[in-house]
């Protein structure tokens, strides 16, 4: 269940990053009606960091994040199992 929850959270993060990254490109190119309003840039400023955070949180839940692996290596080194 933990693996599935981590996968869902990571996937949601990737969707946020990609979708709003593409929206940001369209806003920069002036191809949308959001260029005159603040909705497009605000969505990009908020959604991309939130999406990146969800990616890291999902990877940590699944036990595949860099911090999780580093902590496991440290614990094994303290026990004398790794060099």
FENCORUR-V933657 format. One record per backbone hydrogen bond with DSSP energy under -1.0 kcal/mol. NH is the residue of the N-H (numbers start at 1). CO is the residue of the C=O. E is the energy in kcal/mol with one decimal. If there is no record, write none. Layout:
nh:NH co:CO e:E
nh:NH co:CO e:E
This chain:
nh:5 co:1 e:-2.5
nh:6 co:2 e:-2.4
nh:7 co:3 e:-2.2
nh:8 co:4 e:-2.5
nh:9 co:5 e:-2.3
nh:10 co:6 e:-2.5
nh:11 co:7 e:-2.5
nh:12 co:8 e:-2.4
nh:13 co:9 e:-2.0
nh:14 co:10 e:-2.4
nh:15 co:11 e:-2.4
nh:16 co:12 e:-2.3
nh:17 co:13 e:-2.4
nh:18 co:14 e:-2.8
nh:19 co:15 e:-2.7
nh:20 co:16 e:-1.9
nh:21 co:17 e:-1.5
nh:22 co:18 e:-2.4
nh:23 co:19 e:-2.3
nh:24 co:20 e:-2.0
nh:25 co:21 e:-1.7
nh:26 co:22 e:-2.1
nh:27 co:23 e:-2.4
nh:28 co:24 e:-2.5
nh:29 co:25 e:-2.2
nh:31 co:26 e:-2.5
nh:42 co:38 e:-2.0
nh:43 co:39 e:-2.6
nh:44 co:40 e:-2.2
nh:45 co:41 e:-2.7
nh:46 co:42 e:-2.1
nh:47 co:43 e:-3.3
nh:48 co:44 e:-1.5
nh:50 co:46 e:-1.6
nh:51 co:47 e:-2.8
nh:52 co:48 e:-2.5
nh:53 co:49 e:-2.4
nh:54 co:50 e:-2.4
nh:55 co:51 e:-2.0
nh:56 co:52 e:-2.0
nh:57 co:53 e:-2.6
nh:58 co:54 e:-2.8
nh:59 co:55 e:-2.2
nh:60 co:56 e:-2.0
nh:61 co:57 e:-2.4
nh:62 co:58 e:-2.0
nh:64 co:59 e:-2.9
nh:69 co:65 e:-2.4
nh:70 co:66 e:-2.4
nh:71 co:67 e:-2.4
nh:72 co:68 e:-2.1
nh:73 co:69 e:-2.4
nh:74 co:70 e:-2.3
nh:75 co:71 e:-2.2
nh:76 co:72 e:-2.3
nh:77 co:73 e:-2.3
nh:78 co:74 e:-2.3
nh:79 co:75 e:-1.6
nh:80 co:77 e:-1.0
nh:81 co:76 e:-2.7
